[in-house]
Amino acid sequence: MPAKTMNAIRLHEFGGPEVLRHEEAPVPEPAPGEVLVRVHAVGINPPDWYSREGMPDVPAELKPPVELPLIPGTDVSGVVEAVAADVAGFSVGDEVFGLLRFPTSLQGSAYAEYVTAPASDFARKPAAIDHVRAAALPMSGLTAWQFLIELGHDHPSPFQEAQHRPIALGSGTTVLVNGAAGGVGHLALQLAKWKGARVIAVASGAHEAFLRELGADEFIDYTRVRPEEVVRDLDLVLDTVGGPGSRRFLRTLKRGGSLYPVYFGEFDDDENAELGITVTAAQVRSNGAQLAELGRLLADGTIKVAIDSTFPLKDAQAAHERAAQGHLRGKIVLTVA
């Protein structure tokens, strides 16, 4: 059994990267339905810094419960240390990876040496994939999967009433991915190519060779040209940047096309209907079964996960500072000794 305390990153107040403290914390115990995992690597995602900041821009009714001190993080890869008596399918010693408790809690508590979560949040880690790449996959991979391939749940999104339904992708489909070099974007590009679609990647010029290696059929450097001014008749735009500027992509779509903003923007339902465009989004949710599918694609080389940089757990503050600089190529990962 593990020691009673562990190294973890905790915050006792909300704020910038400086509030992340490397300190000792109690080792959690698995509740019914849960497993205890010895963490080897932790993937960093935007919700990590949203929770660190106290989610100041999120309406109170949409905020999940948060208690201080808080151990942030949701994406882990590691080894099962213990399982609750009612858990089947996992055993001590299994290598696993997962997106933990999302979106019901921003306290996945992944920035630590040990973590507990529902067994259904985990998938077995393929032996061919190291812990760093496995930890980089869950949230970004599941976001791309649930937007493009299969939603996999019937929970309503807090941002819209309509249920998100991915369109069928195939050889006759043209997809534009905005923010294609980022965590979600570079995986979405590859999933769309896996399904046979033609993919246009939008990113800064420094990422062109990287994205063409991943399969992009066309590349647009947004620092030189605005994509909405040069492309038309698209079937789908996946805008991983989203926000108020996402509306500009309406003009790039053919009638019957779809716009998926990962971070929902400002739209006019009447305008969308007049143009014949479906604008819809989803909120990513933990799903071990879908993650297992992504793991198989990663293991057989169908998709790759890019690592922007790695930092030891104790240097989580520096990792968050890197994230704040933007222009990431893939994912930032914390390594746990």
C-alpha positions as CSV (number, residue, x, y, z in Angstrom):
1,M,0.0,0.0,0.0
2,P,1.2,3.6,-0.6
3,A,2.4,5.9,2.2
4,K,-0.3,8.0,3.9
5,T,1.0,11.2,2.3
6,M,2.1,12.1,-1.2
7,N,3.6,14.9,-3.1
8,A,1.0,17.0,-4.9
9,I,0.3,20.5,-6.4
10,R,-2.3,22.3,-4.4
11,L,-3.7,25.8,-4.5
12,H,-5.1,27.5,-1.3
13,E,-6.3,30.6,-3.1
14,F,-7.2,31.5,-6.7
15,G,-4.8,33.4,-8.9
16,G,-1.9,33.1,-11.4
17,P,0.6,30.3,-11.7
18,E,2.3,31.5,-8.5
19,V,-0.6,30.0,-6.4
20,L,0.4,26.5,-7.3
21,R,2.2,25.0,-4.3
22,H,4.2,21.7,-4.3
23,E,3.5,20.2,-0.9
24,E,2.4,17.1,0.9
25,A,-1.2,16.0,0.9
26,P,-3.1,12.9,2.1
27,V,-3.2,9.9,-0.2
28,P,-6.9,9.4,-1.3
29,E,-8.7,6.1,-0.7
30,P,-10.9,4.6,-3.4
31,A,-14.7,4.9,-2.8
32,P,-17.1,2.2,-4.1
33,G,-16.7,2.0,-7.9
34,E,-13.3,3.6,-7.9
35,V,-9.6,2.7,-8.4
36,L,-6.5,4.2,-6.9
37,V,-3.8,5.0,-9.4
38,R,-0.1,5.7,-8.9
39,V,0.4,8.6,-11.3
40,H,3.3,8.6,-13.8
41,A,2.3,11.5,-16.0
42,V,-0.3,14.3,-16.0
43,G,-1.7,16.1,-19.1
44,I,-2.4,19.8,-18.8
45,N,-5.6,21.3,-20.2
46,P,-7.3,24.8,-20.2
47,P,-9.8,23.8,-17.4
48,D,-6.7,23.5,-15.1
49,W,-6.0,27.2,-15.3
50,Y,-9.7,28.0,-15.3
51,S,-10.0,26.3,-11.9
52,R,-6.7,27.8,-10.7
53,E,-8.2,31.3,-11.5
54,G,-11.5,30.4,-9.8
55,M,-13.4,30.5,-13.2
56,P,-14.1,34.3,-13.0
57,D,-15.8,34.4,-16.3
58,V,-18.1,31.4,-15.7
59,P,-21.7,32.1,-14.5
60,A,-22.2,30.9,-11.0
61,E,-24.9,28.4,-12.1
62,L,-22.5,26.7,-14.4
63,K,-19.6,26.4,-12.0
64,P,-19.0,22.9,-10.6
65,P,-18.5,22.8,-6.8
66,V,-14.9,23.8,-5.8
67,E,-13.3,23.4,-2.4
68,L,-10.0,24.7,-1.3
69,P,-7.3,23.5,-1.0
70,L,-7.6,22.2,-4.5
71,I,-5.5,19.7,-6.4
72,P,-6.1,20.6,-10.1
73,G,-5.9,18.4,-13.2
74,T,-8.0,15.7,-14.9
75,D,-5.7,13.8,-17.3
76,V,-3.4,11.0,-16.0
77,S,-1.6,7.9,-16.9
78,G,-0.3,5.5,-14.3
79,V,-0.6,2.1,-12.6
80,V,-3.5,0.7,-10.6
81,E,-2.5,0.6,-7.0
82,A,-5.8,-0.6,-5.5
83,V,-9.4,-1.2,-6.5
84,A,-12.7,-1.0,-4.6
85,A,-14.3,-4.3,-3.8
86,D,-17.1,-3.7,-6.4
87,V,-14.8,-2.9,-9.3
88,A,-14.5,-5.4,-12.1
89,G,-12.3,-5.1,-15.2
90,F,-9.2,-3.6,-13.5
91,S,-6.5,-5.2,-11.3
92,V,-3.6,-4.0,-9.3
93,G,-0.7,-3.5,-11.6
94,D,-2.7,-2.6,-14.7
95,E,-1.4,0.4,-16.6
96,V,-4.3,2.8,-17.3
97,F,-5.0,6.3,-18.5
98,G,-8.1,8.5,-18.1
99,L,-10.0,11.8,-18.0
100,L,-11.1,12.0,-14.4
101,R,-14.5,13.2,-13.2
102,F,-15.1,15.6,-16.0
103,P,-17.2,17.8,-16.2
104,T,-18.9,17.1,-12.9
105,S,-15.8,18.3,-11.1
106,L,-12.8,20.4,-11.8
107,Q,-11.1,18.7,-8.9
108,G,-9.9,15.6,-10.7
109,S,-6.9,15.9,-8.4
110,A,-4.5,14.7,-11.1
111,Y,-1.5,16.9,-10.1
112,A,-0.3,14.3,-7.5
113,E,1.5,11.0,-7.0
114,Y,-1.8,9.2,-6.4
115,V,-5.4,9.8,-7.6
116,T,-8.8,8.1,-7.2
117,A,-11.6,8.2,-9.8
118,P,-14.5,6.0,-11.1
119,A,-13.2,3.0,-12.9
120,S,-15.4,3.9,-15.8
121,D,-13.2,7.0,-16.4
122,F,-10.1,4.8,-17.2
123,A,-9.0,2.7,-20.1
124,R,-6.0,0.3,-20.2
125,K,-2.9,2.0,-21.6
126,P,-1.6,0.2,-24.7
127,A,1.9,-1.2,-24.0
128,A,3.3,0.5,-27.0
129,I,2.5,3.9,-25.6
130,D,4.5,5.6,-22.9
131,H,2.9,7.3,-20.0
132,V,3.7,10.8,-21.3
133,R,1.9,10.4,-24.5
134,A,-1.0,8.5,-22.8
135,A,-1.5,11.4,-20.3
136,A,-1.5,13.9,-23.2
137,L,-4.5,12.2,-24.9
138,P,-7.6,12.0,-22.7
139,M,-9.3,15.5,-22.7
140,S,-8.0,16.6,-26.1
141,G,-8.6,13.2,-27.7
142,L,-12.1,12.8,-26.2
143,T,-13.1,16.4,-27.2
144,A,-12.1,15.7,-30.8
145,W,-13.8,12.3,-30.7
146,Q,-17.1,13.5,-29.2
147,F,-17.3,16.5,-31.6
148,L,-16.4,14.6,-34.8
149,I,-17.0,10.9,-34.4
150,E,-19.5,9.9,-31.6
151,L,-20.9,12.0,-28.8
152,G,-21.4,8.9,-26.7
153,H,-23.8,10.4,-24.1
154,D,-27.1,12.2,-23.8
155,H,-26.2,14.9,-21.3
156,P,-27.3,18.3,-22.4
157,S,-24.6,21.0,-23.0
158,P,-24.8,24.0,-20.7
159,F,-24.3,26.2,-23.8
160,Q,-27.3,25.1,-25.9
161,E,-30.6,23.2,-25.9
162,A,-30.0,21.2,-29.1
163,Q,-28.2,17.9,-28.8
164,H,-24.8,17.8,-30.6
165,R,-24.8,15.2,-33.4
166,P,-21.5,14.7,-35.4
167,I,-21.9,14.7,-39.2
168,A,-20.8,11.7,-41.2
169,L,-17.2,12.2,-42.4
170,G,-16.0,10.7,-45.6
171,S,-14.2,11.1,-48.9
172,G,-16.7,13.8,-50.1
173,T,-16.4,15.9,-46.9
174,T,-14.2,19.0,-46.6
175,V,-13.3,20.0,-43.0
176,L,-11.5,23.1,-41.8
177,V,-9.8,22.9,-38.4
178,N,-9.1,26.2,-36.8
179,G,-6.3,26.1,-34.2
180,A,-5.1,22.9,-35.8
181,A,-1.7,22.8,-34.0
182,G,-3.2,22.7,-30.5
183,G,-4.1,19.8,-28.4
184,V,-7.6,19.3,-29.7
185,G,-6.8,20.6,-33.2
186,H,-4.0,18.3,-34.2
187,L,-5.9,15.2,-33.0
188,A,-9.1,16.3,-34.7
189,L,-7.2,16.8,-38.0
190,Q,-6.0,13.2,-37.8
191,L,-9.4,11.8,-36.9
192,A,-11.0,13.5,-39.8
193,K,-8.3,12.1,-42.1
194,W,-8.9,8.7,-40.6
195,K,-12.5,9.0,-41.7
196,G,-11.4,10.0,-45.3
197,A,-12.2,13.7,-45.2
198,R,-10.2,16.4,-46.9
199,V,-8.8,18.6,-44.2
200,I,-7.7,22.3,-44.3
201,A,-5.6,23.2,-41.3
202,V,-5.4,26.8,-39.9
203,A,-2.5,27.8,-37.7
204,S,0.5,30.1,-37.7
205,G,3.1,29.5,-40.4
206,A,5.6,27.9,-37.9
207,H,3.3,24.8,-37.7
208,E,2.8,24.2,-41.5
209,A,5.4,21.3,-41.8
210,F,4.1,19.7,-38.6
211,L,0.5,19.8,-39.8
212,R,1.2,18.6,-43.3
213,E,3.1,15.6,-41.8
214,L,-0.1,14.8,-39.9
215,G,-2.1,14.7,-43.1
216,A,-3.4,18.3,-43.8
217,D,-4.4,18.6,-47.4
218,E,-4.2,22.4,-47.3
219,F,-2.7,24.9,-44.9
220,I,-3.7,28.4,-44.1
221,D,-1.4,30.7,-42.1
222,Y,-3.8,32.9,-40.3
223,T,-1.0,35.5,-39.7
224,R,-0.9,36.2,-43.4
225,V,-4.5,35.7,-44.6
226,R,-7.9,35.4,-43.0
227,P,-9.3,31.9,-43.7
228,E,-12.9,33.2,-44.0
229,E,-11.7,35.3,-47.0
230,V,-10.2,32.5,-49.0
231,V,-12.3,29.4,-48.5
232,R,-15.9,28.6,-49.4
233,D,-18.3,25.6,-49.7
234,L,-17.0,23.7,-46.6
235,D,-19.0,20.9,-45.1
236,L,-17.7,21.4,-41.6
237,V,-15.6,23.9,-39.5
238,L,-14.2,22.7,-36.2
239,D,-13.2,25.9,-34.5
240,T,-11.0,24.9,-31.5
241,V,-10.4,28.6,-30.7
242,G,-14.1,29.4,-30.6
243,G,-15.5,32.4,-28.7
244,P,-17.0,35.6,-30.3
245,G,-14.8,35.4,-33.4
246,S,-16.2,32.0,-34.4
247,R,-19.2,33.5,-36.2
248,R,-16.8,34.7,-39.0
249,F,-16.7,31.1,-40.3
250,L,-20.3,31.0,-41.2
251,R,-19.5,32.5,-44.6
252,T,-17.1,29.6,-45.4
253,L,-19.7,26.9,-45.2
254,K,-22.0,25.6,-47.8
255,R,-25.8,25.4,-47.2
256,G,-26.3,22.4,-45.0
257,G,-22.9,22.7,-43.5
258,S,-22.0,22.7,-39.8
259,L,-19.9,24.8,-37.5
260,Y,-18.6,23.3,-34.3
261,P,-17.1,25.9,-31.9
262,V,-15.3,24.1,-29.1
263,Y,-15.6,27.2,-26.9
264,F,-19.1,28.3,-27.7
265,G,-19.4,31.8,-29.3
266,E,-22.0,34.4,-30.0
267,F,-24.5,33.4,-32.8
268,D,-27.9,34.4,-34.1
269,D,-30.2,31.4,-34.5
270,D,-32.2,33.3,-37.2
271,E,-29.1,34.0,-39.2
272,N,-27.9,30.4,-38.9
273,A,-31.3,29.2,-40.1
274,E,-31.4,31.6,-43.0
275,L,-27.9,30.4,-44.1
276,G,-28.9,26.8,-43.6
277,I,-26.0,26.2,-41.2
278,T,-26.0,24.1,-38.1
279,V,-24.1,25.5,-35.2
280,T,-23.7,23.1,-32.4
281,A,-21.3,22.2,-29.6
282,A,-20.8,19.6,-26.9
283,Q,-19.2,19.5,-23.5
284,V,-16.6,16.8,-23.3
285,R,-17.2,14.0,-20.7
286,S,-15.1,11.3,-19.3
287,N,-15.6,8.0,-21.2
288,G,-13.3,5.1,-20.7
289,A,-14.7,3.1,-23.6
290,Q,-14.1,5.9,-26.1
291,L,-10.6,6.5,-24.7
292,A,-9.8,2.8,-25.3
293,E,-10.7,3.3,-29.0
294,L,-8.4,6.3,-29.1
295,G,-5.7,4.3,-27.4
296,R,-5.9,1.7,-30.1
297,L,-5.6,4.3,-32.8
298,L,-2.6,5.8,-31.1
299,A,-0.9,2.4,-30.6
300,D,-1.3,1.3,-34.2
301,G,0.0,4.7,-35.5
302,T,-3.2,5.9,-37.0
303,I,-3.0,9.0,-34.9
304,K,-0.1,10.7,-33.1
305,V,-0.1,12.9,-30.0
306,A,2.4,15.7,-30.1
307,I,4.2,16.8,-26.9
308,D,4.9,20.5,-26.7
309,S,6.9,20.2,-23.5
310,T,7.3,18.3,-20.3
311,F,7.9,19.5,-16.7
312,P,8.4,17.6,-13.4
313,L,5.4,17.7,-11.2
314,K,7.1,20.2,-8.8
315,D,7.5,22.6,-11.7
316,A,3.7,22.9,-12.4
317,Q,4.0,26.7,-12.0
318,A,6.5,26.8,-14.9
319,A,4.2,24.5,-17.0
320,H,1.3,26.9,-16.5
321,E,3.5,29.8,-17.5
322,R,4.4,28.0,-20.7
323,A,0.7,27.4,-21.4
324,A,0.0,31.2,-20.9
325,Q,2.5,32.0,-23.7
326,G,0.2,30.2,-26.2
327,H,1.1,28.9,-29.6
328,L,1.4,25.4,-28.3
329,R,2.2,22.5,-30.6
330,G,0.3,19.6,-29.0
331,K,0.2,19.1,-25.2
332,I,2.1,20.0,-22.1
333,V,2.7,17.1,-19.7
334,L,3.9,16.9,-16.1
335,T,6.0,13.9,-15.2
336,V,5.8,12.3,-11.8
337,A,8.8,10.5,-10.3
